[in-house]
Amino acid sequence: MPRVCPVCHRESTVESDFCPACGAPMDEHVLNGQAKAAARAQEQPPMKWHKFLTWFILPVSLIMAVVGLIGAWQDLQGFDAALFKPEYVSMVRLTMQLSLIVEMALIPLSALAMFFMWKMKWTGVRLVLMIYAIQLIYALIGLGMLLRMGADPLEAAVSVFTAICILALTWIYYRKRKKLFE
């Protein structure tokens, strides 16, 4: 009994799973499944930023958090109050302690975020957003301290702006790709 190809509509007497003329699957069910899979692949946005974030930025942020932790610890140990005006000594010491706490928090968060991002889990995205939020809060505190001390706040203001942009862009990027994560 001849079979008709669902793509090119030619009849074939050969008992094959594929059309000898065009190579399409002879089974309509298989053809529909392939068409649906191709449509899903086209719907999914590319994940280039995800790969860059997972394989480069998160490992670098983990390394920088470790280096920052060591630096914050050394700064706190070598703190010399004589270098600062007496009214700013406690504020500078508090900033150094806060830096130490932030770096200690970023190390496990970066490691967990890398693990969950490799596994394509939404938890990894949440952790990345949490890391950026912590960095934004820390930058805002630094800006506030510099403004209060009357120092030049330009560098801290740029840090705040950068942290806001990175947080917003990362949130938008992953919000569009949420269906790709379990």
Disulfide bonds with the S-S distance in Angstrom:
none
